[in-house]
């Protein structure tokens, strides 16, 4: 139960329940609590955005604190200061009277001070025979003391956010430089690839970064730049180091297959593991049912995937899977989403699905989310690559000729 006297403002100033709440909080100060007044002020300055404070209001708060005689705000001492408007104006860098009153009201509304008005609205103090202030009327700094720990936490939160933002911005600067120079080098030296589309994606990311305000916004932009850089690097690596494509198949398969090397063979599941083997067998049957189309048909339906193959062409399934890994990065599909697709559909079918998504990239807002949706449908047995390939062949006019 909160106890204590609640004061109301003098004259036509309205009383609100928020002001009552602030006074309740100010009265609930831990006995013996004290804090350096300028430390609290520094924390308030750091946390001004979270506290909703203006710069002028902070200048007025500094002036009020300067009239408090001790270096520490203490629960045991009188926390009311009573300077005149003229005195406050002088210590607040000559602030205008109207602006002074506005910012005093702003500090009250923010819950950092409250008014303890006299019967006639004047600010003054009465002292006892021992010279100690007995009664004072003016502005109470008790809310500042009561909220000192909260304000310190808010200040730390702001400082952490600034540090995080600084680190992210540094990484963004490096990523922007790397992507820009890699694209320029690739275009100038005639590397194969759809560099016009890559350039457009890069410009789109920069446009988002210009609008970014929080560290989260900048982190999203950094993720997009990182994925773009990864895709460009993979595309160039395939062209500059062709021999690596010979070993890509093993790397890809190691990446996309389940790490459990003790899977029970389809033909002879052990009796004690029969229940565990059934889902595995069902997934294998789903993979076989999905892989029902020749490679040449896939390439006619999805011609763009060839730009990401070794030498600008794809001659076998291994090369298609290598190109799909590059495209996955270019489209911003997360490694986990692609790995899940490979586990459910099989690596060849996941590569075909990725090639189909590349063809329709201009109509898909989130390639990663789209691939996850296809994977979920395939896992339920509700998805087939056939209709998607047929639709693409009709749209490109490739025809439905048989392929070996």
N, C-alpha and C positions, 0 to 999 in steps of 0.2 A: 504494500500500500504506500503510495507516494504521499509524503507530507511536506508541508512548507507553504509559504505565502506566495501567492501569484499576484503580480502587479499588472496593472493595465496602463496603457499609454495616455498621456495628457491630451486634452483638447479633442479635435476631430479625428485623430488617428484611430483607425478601427482595431478592435481586438479580434484575433482569430484563434481557432483551436490549435493551429500549427504553432502559434506563439506560446500558447499554454503548454503544449508538449515540450517546446524548447526549454521553458523555465523548469518543468519537471525534471528534464534530463540534466540541466545545470545544477539543480539542487541535489542530485544523486551523485555527488563526488566522493570518492573514497577518502576516508579520514587520513589526514597527513599527506595527501598527494600534492606534489609540486612538480613544476616543469619549467625549464628555461623559456622565457617568453619569446626570445628571438629565434629559438629552435623551432617552436611551434609556428612562428611566423614564416620561417623558411619552408617548413613542410606545407603550410597553407599555400604559399606561392607555387611550390612544385605541383600541388594537387589542385590548382585553381580551376582547371577544366572539369574535374570530377565534382568539385564543390560548386561549380557554376559562378565563379567569381570574376569580376572585371579587374583590369589593372588598376583603375582609379579606386576601386573599393579596397584593394590591397594597400594602396598608398594611405588611405584614410585609416585602415586598421593599424598600419605602422605608426601613424600619428597618435592614435589612441593608446597604443602600447607604450609610447614614449612618455606618457603622463603617469604610467604606473611606476611608483618609486623604486620597487625592487627588481632585481634581475630575474627572479623566478616568480611565476604565478603559483600561489600557495593557497591551499584550502583553508589554512588557519588565518589568513590575512584578509583585509578588505579588498575585494576585487572590483570595486566600482571606481571608475575615473570620471571626473566632472569638469573637463575643460569647456570653455566657451567656444562658440563657433569661430570667433576671431582667432583664438589660440590654435584651434584645429586647422584653420585655413593657413596660418603661418607655418605650421609644421608639415602640412600636406602640400608643400610646394606652391602655395598661393592659389589653391583650387577655388573656383567660384562658389559663392554661397549656395546657389541652386544645385550645383553638381555635388557639393558636400552633403546636402540634405538627402539627395537621391541615393548616394552611396552609403550613407549611414543606414537608410532604410533597407538597402540591398544587403548589408551585413546582418541586419536583424532578420531578414527573410531567409538568409542562408544559414541561420542558426549559429553564428559565431559570437554574437553579442545579443544582449537584450536591454531594453530601456527600463530603468528604475526611476520613473519620473516623480518629481516633487509635486506638492499640491498646486503650485502655480506654473509648473513646467520648467522652472529654472534649474540649473545644475549647480549644486553646492554641497558642502559637507559641514557637519557640526561636530566639534571636538569636545571631549570631556575635560575635566579638571587636570587630568594627567597628560593632556595634549594628544591623546590617541583619538582617532576618528570614531565617533559614536554612531553617527548616521550620515549616509552619503546618498546623493541623488545624481544620476547621470547614466552612464552606460556600464553594465556589468560585463566583465570579461570571464565570468564563471563558465559560460558555454565553451569557451576556447580551452579552458583547463579540463572540463569534463570530456571533451572530444579529442584531447591531445593524442591519445593512442590511435583512435580511428583516423585522424588526419595524417599521422605518421605512416600508417598502413597504406593509405591512399597515395601518399607521396612516393612510397617504395614501389607501389604498383605502377605509377606513372614512370618512374625511373627505369623499372624493368622493361616496360613497354618501349621506352625510348632506346634502351640498349638493344633490345630485340630488333627494333625497326632499323637501327643503324647497321647491325650485322647483316640483315636481309638486304638492305639497300646496297651494301658493299658487294654482296654476292650477285645481286641483280646487275650491277654495273659491269662486273666481270663477265657474266653470262651474255649480256647484250653485246659486249665487245667481241666475245668469241663467236657468237652466232653471226654477227654482222660481217666479220672478217672471213669466216668460213664460207658464207654465201658468196661474198665478193670474189674470193679466190676461185670457187667452183665455177662461177659464171665466166670470169675472165679467162680461165684456162680450159674451158669447154668440157667440164665434167658432165656426165649424163645425169639426168634427173629433172623433175618438174620444178625448176628453180623459181618460176613465176609464182606457183602456188605456195612454195615455201616462203618466198619473200612476202607474199600477202599475209601469210600466217604470222610472220615475224612482226609486220606492221600492226596487225590486229592486237598482238600481245602488248606492244609498246603503247597503243592507244588505251588499253585497259590500265596499264601502269600509270599513265598520266592522270587517270581519274582515281587512283588508289589513295586511300587516306590512312587506313589502319595497317598494322603489321600483318594481319590476316590477308588483306587485299594484296599487299606486296608479296606475301608468301605464295599466294595463288599464282601471281604473275611469274615468280621465280620457278615454280613447278612447271609452268608451261614452257618457259625458256629452256629449262633443263631437259625436258622431253624433246623439244625441238632440236637442241644441240645434240642429244643422243642419237636422234634419227639421222641428222646430217652426218655425224661422225660414222655411223654404221654404213650409210650409203657410200661415203667416200672410201671407207675401209675396204668394202667389197671391190671397188674399182681399182684402188691403189695396191692392194695386197691380194691378188686373185687366189694365191695358193691357200690362203686362210679358208676359202670357201670349201676346200676339201675336208677340213676338219669341223666345219660349222655344223654338219649333221649330227655328230656326236654331242657337241655342246648343246645344240637345241634340244635334242632328245633327253639329255641329262637334265636340262632345265624344266622340261614340260612334263616328264613322266613322274609318276608317284615315287617318292623316295623309298617306299617299302619294297625291298628286293626279295621278299619271301612270299610273293603273291602265289596262290595255288594255281597250277596249270589248268587250262580250261577243260582238257580232256579227262584228267584224273584228279578231281578234288578229293582230298582225304576225308574220311567219314567224320572225324571230329571237327573239321573246319568247313563242313558242307554248307552250313548256314551262312558263314562269312563269305564263302566262295560265290554264292548265288548273286548277290549284288554286283560282284566283279564280272560274272558271266553275262549278266544283263547289260552292263555297260559295254562289254565287248561286242554284244550283238547289236546294240544301238550304233556303235561305231561302224560296224560292217554295213548296216542298213543305210547309214549316211553316205558312206563312200561308194557311190554308185555311178560316178561320172568320170569320163576320161580327162586327162590333163589338158588335151588340146581344146576340149569343149570349155573348160574353165577359163583358158586363156582367151578364147574368142568372146566369152561373156564379160571377162574382166581384163581388158587389154592394158590398163594402166599399171597393173602390178609388174609388168615386164620392165618398166623403167627402173625398178629397184632390184632387178636381177643382175647377176654377174655379166658384164658386157652388154647391158641393156636388153637381155633376153633370158628366157627361162626354158630349159630343155628337159627338166625332170622334176619330180616331186621334191627332191632334196633342195633344189634351187628355189622352188616356190616357197618352201617353209623358211628358207633363209631370208627371202625377200619379205615374207610376212612379218618376220621379227623386226625388220627395218620399218615397215609400214606401221606396225603397232606403235612404235615410238613416235613416228610422225603424226599419227592421229591422236596421240595423247592417251592411248589405252594403257592402263596400269599393267605391270608385269603379273600381278595376282589375277586380274581378270583374264588375261591371255592364257595363263597357266591353267586356270579352271576350265577354260574352253577346250584346251588340249586334252585335259584329263577326261572330260565328258564326251567330247566329239571324236577325239583322236587328233594327233598333230596335223595330219593332212587336211582333215575337214575344218579344223580351226584356221588353217592357212587359207582355205577356200572362202570361209566366212569373212576373214579379214580382207581378202581381195574384193569381195562383194561390197563390203562396207566402204572400201576405198573408192569404188565406182560411184557410190551414192553419197559420198562425204558431204557434198554441198547441201544435201537434204536431211542430214542427221545432225541434231544439235549436240548429242553426246555419244561419240563412237564407243567409248568404254561402257556406258550404260546400255547401249544397244546390243553390244556383244554379250554382256552379262544376261540380258533378256533372252537372246537366242540360246545361250547356254542353258538357262533354266528350262526353256521350252524343250530343248533337246533332251535334257535329263528326264523330263516327264513323257518323252516320246511324242511330243506335239510339234516337232519341227523337222523339216526336210530341206536340204539344200536345193533340191530340184526346182521348185517353183521360183525361188529367188534367182537361180541361174537362167531359167527360161525367160523370166521377166527382163533380165538384163540383156539377154540376147535379142529379144524383140525390140528393146529400146535402142540398142546399138545397131540393129539391122544386120547382125552377124549371121542370122539364119540358124537352122537346127540341123545342119548337116551332120552326118555320123562321123565319129572320129575314132581312130584306133589308139 
